[in-house]
Amino acid sequence: MPPSESTQERIAKLLKHPLMLIVYYTGTIALALVFDAVKDTFDHNMLLLAALVVGIAVVINMIVGALVHRTAMSSEIDGKVKDLAEIVNAQHLGWIVNDKYIRSLEYGSRETWVFSQDLCNDIEDNGEIAQAVRANLREGNKYRYFLPKAPVSYRNVAAYIERYRFQSGQVRFYLIPDEVYLLYTEVVVYNLGSKEELAVEWLPQDELNYYVAMDKSHTAKIIGIGHMFIENFPEYLPLELRLDQR
């Protein structure tokens, strides 16, 4: 069954109907002809009033013309958006998501595991992800970060601790040797331990900022990698966190 027309589409069709256009422009021409025929009959006040009426009619026609163009453009854009959505669904591309979607996933995630090369997304000023992290930490939600054991990781963990406030044990860091840490893109698991747990992986394309949403099987594999890291490598506790846990 074809979808029902929206109110905007019905208005657009009505405004573009040939009879409506004929009424608009015929009315304007008729008023102009009447004004020309009676201009020598009435006094100046009547002429000014007639001129005002004609002017208003012209303005109305201009507005109607603009509305017709606008509704036509809006209808065309809506049609293209629908076509694009149909293409995405037909090609099964709904698993490609952007950072705004990731932010919506992160908000309220009771426990989040982050496998990152440098932690940059979580410490980026005014970034979509950083805003969600700040809100989650205020709510008491937990994070575990898995990073390669490299100088940039030490620096960015320090920046993270300086930027955010959190309770003891709420955030944990694991620095994994390079020969074991084989993940080359950022992978995040949301709502760990719940029915809604979902892993997403950043597409390795610097000019874009999109992620791939994994299915349950691959999400479970990523969680398994995280458990392996936890069992085989000690938690990294910077001095600031050690003092906090005293």
C-alpha positions as CSV (number, residue, x, y, z in Angstrom):
1,M,0.0,0.0,0.0
2,P,1.5,3.4,-1.0
3,P,2.2,5.8,1.9
4,S,-0.4,8.5,2.5
5,E,0.4,12.0,1.4
6,S,1.5,14.5,4.1
7,T,-0.3,17.8,4.6
8,Q,2.7,19.6,3.1
9,E,2.5,17.5,0.0
10,R,-1.2,18.2,-0.4
11,I,-0.7,21.9,0.0
12,A,2.1,21.8,-2.5
13,K,-0.1,20.1,-5.0
14,L,-3.0,22.6,-4.4
15,L,-0.7,25.6,-4.8
16,K,0.8,24.2,-8.0
17,H,-2.5,23.3,-9.6
18,P,-3.1,25.1,-12.9
19,L,-6.5,26.4,-11.9
20,M,-5.0,28.0,-8.7
21,L,-2.3,29.7,-10.8
22,I,-4.9,30.9,-13.3
23,V,-7.0,32.4,-10.5
24,Y,-4.0,34.3,-9.0
25,Y,-2.7,35.8,-12.2
26,T,-6.2,36.5,-13.7
27,G,-7.2,38.3,-10.6
28,T,-4.2,40.5,-10.7
29,I,-4.7,41.3,-14.4
30,A,-8.4,42.0,-13.8
31,L,-7.7,44.4,-10.9
32,A,-5.2,46.2,-13.1
33,L,-7.7,46.5,-15.9
34,V,-10.4,47.8,-13.5
35,F,-8.0,50.3,-12.1
36,D,-7.1,51.6,-15.6
37,A,-10.8,51.8,-16.6
38,V,-12.0,53.8,-13.6
39,K,-8.9,55.9,-12.9
40,D,-10.6,59.0,-14.6
41,T,-13.9,58.5,-12.7
42,F,-12.9,58.7,-9.1
43,D,-11.1,61.2,-7.0
44,H,-7.5,60.9,-5.8
45,N,-8.4,59.1,-2.6
46,M,-10.3,56.4,-4.5
47,L,-7.4,56.1,-6.9
48,L,-4.9,55.6,-4.0
49,L,-7.2,53.0,-2.5
50,A,-7.5,51.2,-5.8
51,A,-3.7,51.4,-6.3
52,L,-3.3,50.0,-2.8
53,V,-5.6,47.1,-3.5
54,V,-3.7,46.3,-6.7
55,G,-0.4,46.5,-4.9
56,I,-1.6,44.1,-2.2
57,A,-2.8,41.7,-4.9
58,V,0.6,41.8,-6.5
59,V,2.4,41.2,-3.2
60,I,0.0,38.3,-2.5
61,N,0.8,36.8,-5.9
62,M,4.5,37.2,-5.2
63,I,4.2,35.4,-1.8
64,V,2.1,32.6,-3.3
65,G,4.7,32.2,-6.1
66,A,7.4,32.0,-3.5
67,L,5.4,29.4,-1.5
68,V,4.9,27.4,-4.6
69,H,8.6,27.3,-5.2
70,R,9.4,26.6,-1.6
71,T,7.0,23.8,-1.2
72,A,8.1,22.3,-4.5
73,M,11.8,22.4,-3.4
74,S,10.8,21.0,0.0
75,S,8.9,18.2,-1.6
76,E,11.8,17.4,-3.9
77,I,14.2,17.3,-1.0
78,D,11.9,15.1,1.0
79,G,11.7,12.8,-2.0
80,K,15.4,12.5,-2.3
81,V,15.8,11.8,1.5
82,K,13.2,9.0,1.1
83,D,15.1,7.6,-1.9
84,L,18.3,7.7,0.1
85,A,16.7,5.9,3.0
86,E,15.4,3.3,0.7
87,I,18.8,2.8,-0.9
88,V,20.4,2.4,2.6
89,N,17.8,-0.1,3.6
90,A,18.0,-2.0,0.4
91,Q,21.8,-2.3,0.6
92,H,21.6,-3.2,4.3
93,L,23.7,-0.2,5.3
94,G,21.9,0.5,8.6
95,W,25.0,-0.7,10.5
96,I,26.9,2.4,9.5
97,V,26.5,5.1,12.2
98,N,27.9,8.5,12.9
99,D,29.3,10.1,16.1
100,K,26.0,11.6,17.1
101,Y,24.5,8.1,17.1
102,I,27.5,6.9,19.2
103,R,26.9,9.8,21.6
104,S,23.3,8.7,22.0
105,L,24.5,5.1,22.7
106,E,27.0,6.3,25.3
107,Y,24.6,8.4,27.3
108,G,23.2,6.1,30.0
109,S,25.6,3.2,29.3
110,R,26.1,1.7,32.7
111,E,29.4,0.2,31.8
112,T,31.5,1.0,28.7
113,W,34.7,-0.6,27.5
114,V,36.9,1.4,25.1
115,F,39.7,-0.1,23.0
116,S,41.5,2.9,21.7
117,Q,44.8,3.8,20.1
118,D,45.2,7.2,21.9
119,L,42.1,8.1,23.9
120,C,41.7,11.2,21.8
121,N,37.9,11.0,21.3
122,D,37.3,10.9,25.0
123,I,39.5,13.9,25.8
124,E,38.7,16.1,22.8
125,D,37.4,19.5,23.8
126,N,33.6,19.9,23.1
127,G,33.6,16.6,21.2
128,E,30.4,14.6,20.9
129,I,31.9,11.6,22.7
130,A,33.6,13.7,25.4
131,Q,30.3,15.4,26.3
132,A,28.7,11.9,26.8
133,V,31.7,10.7,28.9
134,R,31.4,13.7,31.2
135,A,27.6,13.1,31.7
136,N,28.1,9.4,32.3
137,L,30.8,9.9,34.9
138,R,28.5,12.3,36.7
139,E,25.9,9.6,36.8
140,G,28.3,7.1,38.3
141,N,28.6,4.9,35.2
142,K,31.7,2.9,34.7
143,Y,34.5,2.9,32.1
144,R,37.3,0.5,31.2
145,Y,40.0,1.7,28.8
146,F,42.3,-0.6,26.9
147,L,45.3,1.2,25.3
148,P,48.6,0.2,23.7
149,K,51.5,0.6,26.1
150,A,53.0,3.7,24.5
151,P,54.1,7.2,25.6
152,V,50.9,8.8,24.0
153,S,48.8,6.6,26.2
154,Y,50.5,7.7,29.4
155,R,50.1,11.4,28.4
156,N,46.4,11.0,27.4
157,V,45.5,9.0,30.5
158,A,47.0,11.9,32.6
159,A,45.0,14.4,30.5
160,Y,41.8,12.3,31.1
161,I,42.3,12.3,34.9
162,E,42.9,16.0,34.9
163,R,39.8,16.7,32.7
164,Y,37.2,14.5,34.5
165,R,36.1,13.8,38.1
166,F,35.1,10.3,39.0
167,Q,34.9,8.0,42.0
168,S,37.6,5.4,43.0
169,G,37.3,2.3,40.8
170,Q,34.8,4.0,38.5
171,V,37.4,4.3,35.7
172,R,40.1,1.7,35.0
173,F,42.9,1.8,32.6
174,Y,44.9,-1.2,31.0
175,L,48.0,-0.6,29.0
176,I,48.6,-3.6,26.7
177,P,52.0,-4.4,25.1
178,D,52.1,-3.6,21.4
179,E,52.8,-7.2,20.4
180,V,49.5,-8.2,22.0
181,Y,47.3,-5.2,21.4
182,L,46.4,-5.8,17.7
183,L,43.4,-3.6,17.4
184,Y,44.2,-0.8,14.9
185,T,40.9,1.2,15.1
186,E,38.8,2.3,18.0
187,V,36.3,-0.2,19.3
188,V,33.7,0.5,22.0
189,V,31.3,-1.8,23.8
190,Y,28.2,-0.1,25.4
191,N,25.9,-1.4,28.1
192,L,28.2,-4.2,29.0
193,G,26.4,-7.1,30.7
194,S,22.9,-6.0,29.7
195,K,20.6,-7.2,26.9
196,E,21.5,-4.0,25.0
197,E,25.2,-4.5,24.9
198,L,26.6,-3.5,21.5
199,A,30.1,-3.1,20.1
200,V,30.9,-0.5,17.5
201,E,34.1,0.0,15.5
202,W,35.4,3.2,13.9
203,L,35.9,3.0,10.2
204,P,39.6,3.6,9.4
205,Q,39.1,6.7,7.3
206,D,40.4,10.0,8.6
207,E,38.3,12.2,6.3
208,L,35.1,10.6,7.7
209,N,33.8,10.0,11.2
210,Y,31.6,6.9,11.0
211,Y,31.4,3.6,12.9
212,V,30.3,0.1,12.2
213,A,27.7,-1.5,14.6
214,M,28.6,-5.1,15.2
215,D,26.2,-8.0,15.6
216,K,25.9,-10.1,18.8
217,S,28.5,-12.6,17.8
218,H,31.2,-10.1,17.1
219,T,30.3,-8.0,20.1
220,A,30.8,-11.2,22.2
221,K,34.3,-11.7,20.6
222,I,35.3,-8.1,21.5
223,I,34.1,-8.6,25.1
224,G,36.2,-11.8,25.2
225,I,39.3,-9.9,24.1
226,G,38.6,-7.4,26.9
227,H,38.4,-10.2,29.5
228,M,41.6,-11.7,28.2
229,F,43.4,-8.3,28.7
230,I,42.0,-8.0,32.2
231,E,43.1,-11.5,33.2
232,N,46.6,-11.2,31.8
233,F,47.6,-7.6,32.4
234,P,47.5,-5.5,35.6
235,E,45.4,-2.4,35.9
236,Y,47.4,0.8,35.2
237,L,47.2,3.0,38.3
238,P,48.7,6.5,37.9
239,L,49.8,8.3,41.0
240,E,46.7,10.4,41.1
241,L,44.5,7.3,41.2
242,R,46.7,5.6,43.8
243,L,46.3,8.6,46.1
244,D,42.5,8.6,45.4
245,Q,42.2,5.0,46.5
246,R,44.1,5.4,49.8
